Amino acid sequence: MTTPHHNEHVMIYHHRTQGVDAQGIHIHEMNKAFKKLGYIVHKVSIYDDEAVGSESRSGLLSRIVATLPGPVYELLELGYNIPGTLRLYLAVRKLRPRFIYERYSLYNLAGAFVSRLTGIPLILEVNSPLAYEKAKYGTLYCKRLAQRCETFAVNSAHSTIAVSEVLRGMLVAEGGNADRITVMHNGVNPEEYQTNSHPTESVTQNRITLGFVGWFRDWHGLSEMLITLDELGAFHGNVHLQLIGDGPLRPRLEALIAERGLSEHVTITGALSRCDLLRTLPELDIALQPAATSYASPMKLFEYMAAGKAIVAPAQANIREILRDGENGLLFTPGDWRHMVSRVMELIAEPAKIRRIGDAASKDIEQNDRTWLGNAKRVVALLNK
């Protein structure tokens, strides 16, 4: 059964997430961008509004889900396809949208089913290879089924968006149709960010502020970074580190700060609202990305760039898609904390480089249109392919 006529100015955004953390920002910003292009956006989702800046949602549903055994939770994810497909199908039949835009979730096949049933194009956004990710870093019981569902969803879409070339390669390696997979990195709203004039002022006063923004998890390497910064003497003089955020690693970081007598050199802000974060970013001179998954398109990287920060980040393939060493960032061997700190100290020793690299990062956002609105325009262009 197909819907031959559609409303050119209507689209449906479908997702099955909590809409929190970076994913909440992504959903919120893409919806805003589509609206700026003149689309009426209808969301079909578990939660109507994104909890931007929150790590998770509290509530009865979240508490119940957290207590479920792994196999039961996976069955529920599969089971979502029954009500999810019905809700999406009814919305499509009623609204006759120009297209469905779906954020990929493991086992979520609703968009694929409804697109095939109605003939409405599906644009599928894949931010992580979740079948691989959950099998490697978490617990996945139905590995083969999960991978087959992922590949089916990818190949059912009119176009699939991968957020990095590395991720695109992983999807293709598992059977994804290479001709239908487009790379689209994450973006920012440049107008929200104050291009940084702070470095020149701060270094004149012999003050350098390093900064990390994000949720404090073990894999970010924050403990190792902090220890190595101290061991190599990076805190000599008036150098300060701001750790902007919160998370399970915070007690360990606080203990390290106390043990090493760094309370005058290291500040943990705690979780900040979006508005407070945007007010805090201009205080930084050097922005730190200690680690990143090999296939991600780290949102904080684009935020650092838009704010005109000199970025120090790992020299891995997905980061190299965005940063060029010595031009719009400084790169270090992933996991080599001494190398990372040496790049930081290189900037501390040459303040003019802080400004030059920060300016280049800011210009890169403009030149390559690394914006949410630019991404929305690119999505619409995919519909004509």
Secondary structure, 3 states (H helix, E strand, C coil): CCCCCCEEEEEEEEECCCCEHHHHHHHHHHHHHHHHCCCEEEEEECCCCCECCCCCCCCHHHHHHHHCCHHHHHHHHHHCHHHHHHHHHHHHHHHCEEEEEEECCCCCCHHHHHHHHHCCCEEEEECCCHHHHHHHHCCCCCHHHHHHHHHHHHHHCCEEEECCHHHHHHHHHCCCCHHHEEECCCCECHHHCCCCCHHHHHHHCCCEEEEEEEECCHHHCHHHHHHHHHHCCCCCCCEEEEEEEECCCHHHHHHHHHHCCCCCCEEEEECCCHHHHHHHHHHCCEEECCCCCCCCCCHHHHHHHHCCCEEEEECCHHHHCCCCECCCEEEECCCCHHHHHHHHHHHHHCHHHHHHHHHHHHHHHHHCCCEHHHHHHHHHHHCCC
